[in-house]
Amino acid sequence: MAVNFSGHYDYTDEQRRPLLSKIRREVCGWDSKLIETITAQQRIAYAKPNRRVFLELKVQRHRIVLHMVDVPDPDHILSRIPESHGWRQLTLRGEVETDADLERFLPLIHTAWVRG
């Protein structure tokens, strides 16, 4: 599989492909200088220039797992990543399986970008 967005897009199933594209479009639309790092392990990380990663996506076949910096989560839709997992500044996670899931997560992702 190619190590680029298209490779990750092709890796996930047809239901998640538009969700992955929407996340990318939204996040990249907030900052033209945003740094997108794509890895061979089906991961896509986003950071502001000279800053740490504020969001990482783990692209799976049937879901997209979000790992992000600490943000207020009044509806408790994110879970804590245990410190033993070694995620450093990325302390929260959530799973996107549907468009409704993504709509709930987008405000939190935006807050992660602001804090990033």
C-alpha positions as CSV (number, residue, x, y, z in Angstrom):
1,M,0.0,0.0,0.0
2,A,1.3,3.5,-0.9
3,V,2.1,5.7,2.1
4,N,-0.1,8.6,1.1
5,F,-3.7,9.7,1.8
6,S,-5.0,7.8,-1.2
7,G,-3.5,4.6,0.2
8,H,-5.2,5.1,3.6
9,Y,-8.5,6.1,1.8
10,D,-8.4,2.9,-0.1
11,Y,-7.6,0.8,3.0
12,T,-10.8,1.8,4.9
13,D,-14.2,0.6,3.8
14,E,-16.6,2.5,1.6
15,Q,-18.7,3.8,4.5
16,R,-15.6,5.4,6.2
17,R,-14.0,6.9,3.1
18,P,-16.2,10.0,2.9
19,L,-15.7,10.4,6.7
20,L,-11.9,10.3,6.3
21,S,-12.1,12.9,3.5
22,K,-14.4,15.1,5.5
23,I,-12.0,15.1,8.5
24,R,-9.1,16.0,6.3
25,R,-11.0,18.7,4.4
26,E,-12.2,20.3,7.7
27,V,-8.9,20.2,9.5
28,C,-6.8,21.4,6.6
29,G,-9.4,24.2,6.0
30,W,-8.6,25.7,9.4
31,D,-4.9,26.5,8.6
32,S,-3.1,26.5,5.3
33,K,0.2,25.9,7.1
34,L,-1.0,22.8,8.8
35,I,1.5,19.9,8.7
36,E,0.0,16.5,7.7
37,T,2.1,13.5,8.3
38,I,1.1,10.2,6.8
39,T,2.7,6.9,8.0
40,A,2.7,3.4,6.8
41,Q,0.8,2.2,9.9
42,Q,-2.5,3.7,8.6
43,R,-1.9,6.9,10.7
44,I,-2.4,10.5,9.8
45,A,-1.1,13.2,12.2
46,Y,-1.9,16.9,12.2
47,A,0.2,19.6,13.8
48,K,0.7,23.4,13.5
49,P,4.1,24.5,12.4
50,N,6.7,24.3,15.2
51,R,4.1,22.7,17.4
52,R,3.3,19.2,18.6
53,V,0.7,16.9,17.0
54,F,-2.8,17.9,18.2
55,L,-4.7,15.1,16.3
56,E,-3.8,11.7,15.0
57,L,-6.1,9.4,13.0
58,K,-5.7,5.7,13.0
59,V,-7.4,4.5,9.8
60,Q,-9.0,1.1,10.2
61,R,-11.2,-0.9,7.9
62,H,-14.4,-0.3,9.8
63,R,-13.7,2.8,11.9
64,I,-11.4,5.8,12.2
65,V,-9.9,6.2,15.7
66,L,-9.1,9.8,16.8
67,H,-6.3,10.5,19.3
68,M,-6.2,14.1,20.4
69,V,-4.9,16.6,22.9
70,D,-6.9,17.2,26.1
71,V,-10.1,19.2,25.3
72,P,-13.3,19.9,27.3
73,D,-15.7,17.0,26.6
74,P,-19.0,17.9,28.3
75,D,-20.9,15.0,26.6
76,H,-18.2,12.5,27.6
77,I,-17.9,11.1,24.1
78,L,-14.1,10.7,24.4
79,S,-12.2,8.3,26.5
80,R,-8.8,8.7,28.3
81,I,-5.8,7.0,26.8
82,P,-3.9,5.4,29.7
83,E,-0.5,7.0,30.4
84,S,1.0,3.5,30.1
85,H,0.2,3.6,26.4
86,G,2.8,6.4,25.9
87,W,0.8,8.7,23.7
88,R,2.4,11.8,25.4
89,Q,0.4,14.9,24.6
90,L,-2.5,12.9,22.9
91,T,-4.6,12.0,25.9
92,L,-8.1,11.4,24.5
93,R,-9.6,9.0,22.0
94,G,-12.8,8.4,20.1
95,E,-14.1,6.2,17.4
96,V,-15.8,7.5,14.2
97,E,-17.9,4.9,12.5
98,T,-20.8,7.0,11.1
99,D,-21.5,10.6,9.9
100,A,-23.4,11.2,13.1
101,D,-20.3,10.2,15.1
102,L,-18.2,12.6,13.1
103,E,-20.6,15.5,13.6
104,R,-20.3,15.0,17.3
105,F,-16.5,14.9,17.2
106,L,-15.8,17.8,14.8
107,P,-16.3,20.6,17.5
108,L,-13.8,18.7,19.7
109,I,-11.4,18.3,16.9
110,H,-11.6,22.0,16.2
111,T,-10.9,22.8,19.9
112,A,-7.9,20.4,19.7
113,W,-6.7,22.5,16.8
114,V,-7.1,25.7,18.7
115,R,-5.2,24.3,21.6
116,G,-2.6,22.6,19.4
